[in-house]
Amino acid sequence: MKPLTRWFRRGDMFAIVIGMTDGILTALTLAAGKLLSGARPDSAMALRVSGASALSGAFVFFTAEYARQRAGLVHAERQLNLASHGRLATTRLGEAVRRDTLRSAGIAVACNFAGALLPLICGAHLPGPPWLAIPVAVIALGALGGAVAQSVYGHRILWVLALMAAGLVLSLAGVMLHVV
């Protein structure tokens, strides 16, 4: 575990979990209809869906995380009883918030892309029917849920089942929507 701490801080878990979960769930929503219809996705489609998921996730994550961190500065201003509003945002703290948000967004985007790519590449290249990509994605969500439960001392079975259920629900939605 030590080598991973060179690249990721403890606070990066949020970006990793959001990115991976969003990527996998987006891929299931967009491609489940194609996978269950028996049509094998190709690598180009897997890259397009993963890219679209990562791009969308980048804007959503950056906006939400930047707003959350700036709200922390506003809260600190109120706690310090500063007379003028927005002063902390113009200091080094504001710049640190921007840098930290960009770094976290980069991690979330990479994880989002990888999460979306995993099931679709499996569907494109695994021998057997293409719908096997759906169980791969659901199992990946379960593994992610187990890892999250362990790191936050949560109930492992509940986390695993909750994320796997989300994968199944969004797969069903993807079949009904048949987007790709």
N, C-alpha and C positions, 0 to 999 in steps of 0.2 A: 504494500500500500504506500510505502514511502516514496517511490518514484512518481506516483500520481500527484502527490502533494507539491511537487516542483512546478507542475503546470496549473493545478486547480487549487483554489482556496476553499475553505469550508463554506463560505458564502456562495460559491459557484454552484452548489447543489441545486438551487432553485432554477438557475438557467439550464442546467443539464436535464433536470426532470421535466421542465416545461417544454424544452426543445424536443426531447425524445418522445414524450407523450403526444405532443401536438403533431409531430411528424408521422408517427405510426397511425394515429387516429385519422389524420387528413388523408393519408394514403388509402386507408380502409374505406373511408367515405367516398373518395373519388373513384377507386378502382374495383371495389367489391362486385359491382354489377358485371364488369368485364371478366373478372376472375371466375365468377360462378357461371357465366354463360359458356365457359369452356374455351374462350379465346385466350391464347397465351400472350401476355404482355411482352413487348420487346424492351431492350435496354434503353432505347431512345425515349419511349413512353415513361419508363421508370425515372429517367433523368429529368424529363419535363415535369412530371408530377412532383418529384422531390424538389426541384428548383422553385416551382410555384409555391409549394408548402413553405419552403425556407424564406422566400421573399415576403410572403404574407406574414409569416411568423416574426420576421425581423421588424417590420413596422409595428405590429401589435406589441411585441415584447419591449422594444425600445420606448414606445410611447408610455406604456404602463409602468415600466421600471423607472424611467426618468421622472414621471409624475410622482411616483411613490417616494423616490429619494428627495425630490424638491419639496414635497410635503413634509418630509423630515426636517428640512432646513426651516420651513415656515413654523413648524412646531417648536423647534429650538429657539427661534426668534421670540415666540410668545413666552416660552419658559424663561428667557433672559430679560423679558420686558423691554425689548428694544423699541425705540420710538418709531423708527421708520421701517417700513415693510420691504422685503426683498434685498436687504443689505447683505445678508449672508450669501445669497446666490451670486453676488458680484465679487466675492472674495475667492480665495484659494479653495474654499470648501465647495463653491459652485463649480469650479473647474474640476475638482476631484470627483464630484457627482457625475459630470459629463463624461469624464474618462472612464470611470467605473461602469457607467451605464453602457458605453460603447463596447467595453471589454466583455461585459456580461451578455450583451446582445450578440456579439460575435460567437461566443460559446453556444448560446441558444440556437443561433442560425445553423452552426455546424452540426449540432445534435439533432435539430429538426430535419436537416437534409439527410443525415445518416438514418434517422428513424423512419423517414418515408421511403428511403431507398431500400432498406433491408427487406421488407416483405415483397416489394415489387421485383427486385432482382431475384429473389428466391422463386417467385412465380414465373419469371422468365427463364431461369436456368436450371431449376431443380427437375430431375426426372419425375414423371408422374403428372397428374392433372394440375392445371394452374391454380385451382382453388386451394391447394396446399399452402399457398402464401397466406391465406387468412389464418389458419391455425398457427403458422409461424409468427405472425404479428400478434396474435392473442397471447401466445406463450411468451413472447418478448415483453408484452405489457405486464404479464404476471411476474416475470423476473424483475422488471423495473419496480413493480409494486413491492416485491419482497425486499429489494435493496433499500427502497425508501423506508419501509417499515423498520428494518434493522437500524437504519441511521437515525430515525426519530423515536426509536423505542416504541413503535406502534404495534398493533396487533397484526402480525404477518398475514394470517389467513384472510382477514378482512381487507387488507390492502391488495393482496393478490387477487382476490375475488372481485373487488370493486373495479380494478383496472381491466381485468379480463372481461367483466360484464360490459364495461364501457366499449371495449373493442368489439364485442358481439353486437351491441346495440347500434354502433356506428357502421358496422358491416351490413346489418340489416337495412339501415337507412341508405347506405350506398347501393345496395341491390335495388331498393325502391326508386332511388333517384337515377341510377344508371348514368352517371355523368360522363365517364370516359368510355 
